[in-house]
Each structure stands twice: as structure tokens, then as C-alpha cells.
């Protein structure tokens, strides 16, 4: 029983040249798809950035207070975690 390597596309008559052509074609399609994704992501990012900028300009006080509150919460959490680890380290050193 003899086993032959057939291209995945099902083309039984193709040789190395058809495989190279198929790979080249697949590469070009993948490259085009990646460029489309990049374009879409860039456009979405700029749209989102513009929307956030507009929202911040129209509501500066709530945004500022929200950012200040988030900073305080993160600061307290970080301080609590850091002091807890310092206390454990000090008790282990004794």
C-alpha cells in the first residue's frame, strides 16, 4: 500500500508549484484580512476616543470627581495591602 502526499485543497494533480501558489495566495488573503482588522481597530479607537473626549468636555465635574474617587479607593487598597504585607514580614522576622 503506497501513501502519497496530496495537497490539503484536494487537488490530486498539483505539484510543488501549485502548493507554492496556494501558500502565496493564502498569505495574501491573510495579509489583506490583517490590514482590514487594523483599519477597523484604528477607526474604532479614534471614534471611541472622540466620544470620550466629548463626554469629558460636556461633564467635567462628575468625571473629575469620579477619577478622584477611583484614585482614593485604589490608594487606600494599595496602602492596606502594603501595610498588611509589611506586618506579616515583620512578624515572620521575629
Long-range contacts (C-beta under 8 A, 24 or more apart in sequence): none
